[in-house]
Amino acid sequence: MCRHLAYLGPPVTLAQLLLDPPYSLFRQSWAPRDMRGGGTINADGFGVGWYPHGGAEPVRYRRAQPIWSDPTIAELAGVTSSGAVLAAVRSATVGMAVLDNAAAPFAEGRWLFSHNGVVRGWPDAVVPLAADLPIRDLLTLDAATDSALLWALVRHRLRAGADPGDAVAEVVAAVAEAAPGSRLNVLLTDGRTVAATALGHALSLRETPDAVLLASEPHDDDPGWRPVPDGHLVIATAGRARLRPLGWVSSTPG
Ligand code: GLN
């Protein structure tokens, strides 16, 4: 299962966030400490999206190769800083395409999105949900993957003006019901707030007075990390995180 993280707080370099910590996302690409539901390494791509200072819309860099084999990310990460970042390393689910476009974060306007997990019974299980989307959205999916479809479902609600926490909780609930046993850890940010879910996979949270970090696994031994209980939604801004039960969890992820 992929690994992902979201950060809001004072500007840091991408290197400080993604490369330098002892159990960084970079390291998690070949030595994750907590893989579940198949897969051992996260070598099928990576992506990072960040909000430039003063810019409303994020910039992205995504590749369909292991993060350790890309020379550009190390150079870029050393000289790029931001106070809002969403990044992921990918372990493609069996049968799903390995392409730049299949790597998170997915994006539109000011939004960035990532999914860590799998939709069980893909794609048949979610055909009824996909049927609610305009055909244009289906024809322009980033990739033919479960994560890209989840993003299309969330994006559809955001376009209609939904609250980001509601959009995420609603889609996760609908997919969990249609595809029992799915693992649905998602991250959604606009650079000011992060909405995150923990369902079927680990998610950890570290709050400091002026920053918040959500990650699939703690990237250092700081005692401030705490696990987000399974079946919860997190709404976080820099320095403040609120948790609430998703409330409808009925099936054990497979
Ligand atoms: N199923 C998604 C994909 O193939 C996410 C994979 C993961 O979390 N390992 O991209």
Residues whose N, C-alpha, C, O or C-beta is under 5 A from the ligand:
A	BS01	LIG	M1 C2 S91 A92 T93 M96 A102 H115 N116 G117 V118 T145 D146 S147
